[in-house]
């Protein structure tokens, strides 16, 4: 299946996010890294930052293509600077899961060409505190380990949770 055949239209009433705050720009960098990581694993990008106004946003929508099957994968990208409130993957609460599932339903309604695919919900998590402490130990001149902008996001390893949650009332 060629990429041109599986790309969702970027237009269709959905505008890209305006990345105004440093946190939004940082999140966008991690989403880009997650997308590249998943593409190296063989997934095909369908949509990025797909929004349904007043409902929610999907970080990444990708297609995993096998020999005899294809799965539409909705991916939430999360990052945590500090682990005092738990791992980044744990920040995808039940409420957030419901919101992602609801948004995914809207995506499928508007892109019926994907309605026949199996669907899966994954999480890509970045735990920055662990990575920055490793970077800080290797870089004696780095006095602010919270400033991840000084380092490429490539320094942070993604944790891929395939099938992280299920849509029970799909």
C-alpha positions as CSV (number, residue, x, y, z in Angstrom):
1,X,0.0,0.0,0.0
2,X,1.5,3.3,-1.0
3,X,1.6,6.2,1.4
4,X,-0.5,8.4,-1.0
5,X,-3.3,5.9,-0.6
6,X,-3.4,6.0,3.1
7,X,-2.9,9.7,4.0
8,X,-5.8,11.5,5.6
9,X,-6.4,14.9,4.2
10,X,-4.8,17.6,6.3
11,X,-7.6,20.0,5.5
12,X,-11.2,19.0,6.0
13,X,-12.0,21.6,8.6
14,X,-9.0,20.7,10.8
15,X,-6.4,23.3,11.4
16,X,-2.9,22.6,12.7
17,X,-2.1,23.5,16.3
18,X,-0.6,26.9,16.9
19,X,2.5,26.1,18.9
20,X,2.9,29.2,21.0
21,X,4.3,28.1,24.3
22,X,7.6,26.5,24.9
23,X,5.8,23.5,26.4
24,X,3.8,23.1,23.1
25,X,6.9,23.4,21.0
26,X,8.7,20.8,23.2
27,X,5.7,18.5,22.9
28,X,5.8,18.9,19.1
29,X,9.5,17.9,19.1
30,X,8.7,14.7,21.0
31,X,5.8,13.9,18.7
32,X,8.1,14.3,15.7
33,X,10.6,11.9,17.4
34,X,7.9,9.4,18.2
35,X,6.6,9.6,14.6
36,X,10.1,8.9,13.2
37,X,10.7,6.1,15.7
38,X,7.4,4.4,14.7
39,X,8.1,4.9,11.0
40,X,11.4,3.1,11.5
41,X,9.3,0.3,13.0
42,X,7.3,0.1,9.8
43,X,4.2,2.2,10.6
44,X,2.9,4.6,8.0
45,X,1.8,8.1,9.1
46,X,-1.8,8.9,8.4
47,X,-2.3,12.1,10.4
48,X,-0.5,14.2,13.0
49,X,-2.2,16.5,15.6
50,X,-5.6,15.7,14.1
51,X,-8.3,17.8,15.9
52,X,-12.0,17.5,16.3
53,X,-13.1,21.0,17.7
54,X,-14.5,20.8,21.2
55,X,-13.8,17.1,21.4
56,X,-10.1,16.4,21.3
57,X,-6.8,15.9,19.4
58,X,-5.0,12.8,18.2
59,X,-1.2,13.1,18.4
60,X,-0.5,10.5,15.8
61,X,-2.7,8.3,13.6
62,X,-0.6,5.6,11.9
63,X,-1.2,2.4,9.9
64,X,0.6,-0.8,10.7
65,X,0.6,-3.0,7.6
66,X,1.1,-6.8,7.8
67,X,1.0,-9.5,5.2
68,X,-2.7,-10.3,5.6
69,X,-3.9,-7.5,8.0
70,X,-3.7,-3.8,8.7
71,X,-4.3,-2.0,12.0
72,X,-5.1,1.7,12.4
73,X,-3.1,2.9,15.4
74,X,-4.0,5.9,17.5
75,X,-0.9,7.1,19.4
76,X,-0.8,9.4,22.4
77,X,2.7,10.8,23.0
78,X,3.4,11.7,26.7
79,X,6.4,13.2,28.4
80,X,7.2,13.7,32.1
81,X,9.9,16.0,33.4
82,X,9.8,14.6,36.9
83,X,8.7,11.2,38.1
84,X,7.4,12.4,41.5
85,X,3.9,11.9,40.1
86,X,4.7,8.7,38.3
87,X,5.9,7.5,34.9
88,X,4.9,9.4,31.7
89,X,2.7,6.5,30.5
90,X,0.7,6.6,33.8
91,X,-0.3,10.2,33.0
92,X,-2.8,8.8,30.4
93,X,-5.7,8.6,32.8
94,X,-9.0,6.9,32.2
95,X,-10.6,10.3,31.4
96,X,-7.8,11.0,28.8
97,X,-8.3,7.5,27.4
98,X,-12.1,8.2,27.0
99,X,-11.3,11.5,25.2
100,X,-8.9,9.8,22.8
101,X,-11.4,7.1,22.0
102,X,-14.1,9.6,21.4
103,X,-11.9,11.6,19.1
104,X,-10.9,8.5,17.3
105,X,-14.5,7.7,16.6
106,X,-14.9,11.2,15.0
107,X,-11.8,10.5,13.0
108,X,-13.3,7.2,11.7
109,X,-16.6,8.9,10.9
110,X,-14.8,11.6,8.8
111,X,-12.4,9.1,7.2
112,X,-14.5,6.2,6.3
113,X,-11.7,4.7,4.2
114,X,-10.2,3.5,7.5
115,X,-13.5,2.2,9.1
116,X,-12.8,-1.5,8.1
117,X,-9.4,-1.6,9.8
118,X,-8.8,-3.1,13.3
119,X,-8.0,-0.2,15.7
120,X,-5.4,-0.1,18.5
121,X,-4.5,2.6,21.1
122,X,-0.8,3.0,21.9
123,X,1.2,5.3,24.1
124,X,4.8,6.5,23.4
125,X,6.2,7.7,26.7
126,X,9.3,9.8,27.4
127,X,10.6,10.0,31.0
128,X,12.9,13.0,30.8
129,X,14.2,13.1,34.4
130,X,16.0,9.8,33.9
131,X,17.5,10.8,30.6
132,X,18.5,14.3,31.8
133,X,20.3,12.9,34.8
134,X,22.3,10.7,32.4
135,X,23.0,13.7,30.2
136,X,23.9,15.9,33.2
137,X,26.3,13.2,34.5
138,X,28.0,13.2,31.0
139,X,28.0,17.0,30.7
140,X,29.6,18.7,33.7
141,X,28.9,22.2,32.2
142,X,25.1,21.6,32.2
143,X,23.8,23.3,35.4
144,X,20.1,23.2,34.4
145,X,19.0,19.6,33.7
146,X,15.4,20.8,33.4
147,X,16.3,22.7,30.2
148,X,15.9,19.9,27.7
149,X,16.0,22.4,24.8
150,X,19.8,22.4,25.1
151,X,19.8,18.7,24.1
152,X,18.4,17.1,21.1
153,X,15.2,15.1,21.7
154,X,17.1,12.2,20.1
155,X,18.8,11.8,23.5
156,X,15.5,10.5,25.0
157,X,14.5,6.9,24.4
158,X,10.8,6.3,23.8
159,X,8.9,3.6,25.7
160,X,6.4,2.1,23.3
161,X,3.3,0.6,24.9
162,X,1.5,-1.2,22.1
163,X,-2.2,-1.7,23.0
164,X,-1.8,0.5,26.1
165,X,-5.6,0.7,26.5
166,X,-8.8,-0.7,24.9
167,X,-11.9,0.8,23.6
168,X,-14.5,-1.3,25.4
169,X,-17.7,0.3,24.1
170,X,-16.4,0.8,20.5
